[in-house]
């Protein structure tokens, strides 16, 4: 595990009308503060990343489809892969300073929710090419 990263299983409440997907409450012990919430769609095989924030904590949940979320801590050179979707509906808490990106893995797309602690400010974040050499990670499929 990367220091400060948390993976919190989330609750789903299905009934004959549909399903309620819990994500984050201010009474949760891991809740910090509210800055903004947004939703990001990602098509199959597309990578959105790398980026990291100076002050912002990210709270990711994949509410539709499936993604591979990858985290990288350049202080320890540690990499973490987390697969989110219907078989693992969880909240992933990404602290400031950790590189992150995700890859779409489902048709027609996946939908990721982020409840961030601060409003997004491009001047307070960094970006890196997901296929460059700055971060030692290969987004290709690996048969294990």
C-alpha angles and dihedrals in degrees: 000000000000113000111266096012115124130188111201120186110231132217125247120193110198125184137153091284096054137275136300112215114202116209116161137346127189087236092060112110090232095052113113109170142312122256104150143324125220139166124226124196119206127189123224113286094008119127121212109193175020105169139131134189130220100215106002123102113206124215108196129188126167103224098177131024125353135292140179108228114198125194127191128191108198091192092066099017088235121155124200126190120197124180113210129187142084094331093049112028101180142143114241114202112205114192124214115282097033118117113230142177139157138215126214113239105173142068130275091006143300126247119216123192120206121191100190127192093228136032109262114267115179090205089062096053141061132218133204133187108265090217097041128100099251092091118040099229133115114209093198120115113267119204107219 
